Amino acid sequence: MSPEFVTMFKEAAGMFLFLAAELTVLFLVISYLVGVLQEFLTPEKIQSILSSRNGKGYFIAALLGSITPFCSCSTIPFLKGLLRARAGFGPMMVFLFASPLLNPVIIGLFVVTFGIQVAVFYFMVALAVSVIAGYVLEKLGFERYVREEAYQMAGTSSSCGSRCGDSTTPKAASVTTTSCCTTTPEPAPVASSCCGTKEEVEVKISGCGEAVLTVKEASRWVRIWHATWKDFKQVLPYLMLGILIGSFIYGFIPTDFIVKYAGEGMWYAIPIAAVIGIPLYIRAEAVIPLSAALVKKGMAMGSVMALIIGSAGASLTEVILLKSIFKNQMIAAFLAVILGMAIGAGYMYTYVFG
């Protein structure tokens, strides 16, 4: 092997090891913290909040969307839950736009990879466009393009009903009262969760003959960790693939090639990146480390911004799933918002920071 190849290989390998270690730790920490938050903010509470039709609902929907999805591929099923709960159409659309784009893991990856300034810009653009788009679509009457069957209640299922880590509601433990303030609790049941983990339920005596079921705190934190680890294992192949491709680009693709076709001053680079991002669909966990390598090689940050928003905000799979909820006019509006957000963010970043 030539010395030049060895040098490029070492650069690529060094980049791979650095990004793999850094992004793995980041994903686990942020995912666990989000899991803790989701213990207190359940899907049922979110549905209840978004069912209220008031002006604050748009911003609340965007902020709630920033801590979802609760489980892999749950944005669309959760959207159906909002429809059946008769949530306001505008806030519901804000949630649909914001949920995949404002994920805490994505924001964390932005901070680590591109810096706080880029992360804040991305967050503000995604938040603002999501809120504005939801408001405008509601005022234009796009609610009429929701399929009537989407409001109908589906059959009950024994599978995970909300998110991984949620436990099924335990049956109340029976308690035998032998005297005014003396009770003999029978063995409490064990509640199983949809992810295969279990949490212990214990009986506390409160007052005269009252039995109160509580979940042991220790097992709650362990359960959150199990859910976090399961999510990480699902994302790991995509994360490693993105890091691998990005490391290869960093080590082997000539800088001049990237600059020529996607560098600063190439006006067509931003819309092309946005259009490619949607059908290409690389998970954000993979496209961000990939984009980091492209930036280091000379790709314009505006093009990277368009690529990330396009790939994270919409995908062919999501569009197919949305066909069961929306008519074609609403599907077209959804794609137009994501594409417009991607292109607009790219040009705006170039204008502001270029």
Buried (B, 14 or more C-beta within 10 A) or exposed (E): EEEEEEEBBEBBEEBBEEBBEBBBEBBBEBBBBBBEEBBEBBBEEBBEBBBEEEEEBBBBBBBBBBBBBBBEEBBBBBBBBBBBBEBBBBBBBBBBBBBBBBBBBBBBBBBBBBEEEBBEBBBEBBBEBBBBBBBBBBEEEBBEBBBEEBEEEEEEEEEBBBBBBBBEEBEEBEBEEEEEEEBEBEEBBEBEBBBEBBBBBEBEBEEEBEBEBEBEEEBBBBBBBBBBBBBBEEBBEBBBBBBBBBBBBBBEBEEEEBBEBBBBEBEEBBBBBBBBBBEBBBBBBBBBBBBBBBBBBBBBBBBBBBBBBBBBBBBEEBBEBBEEBBEEEBBEBBBEBBBBBBBBBBBBBBEEEE
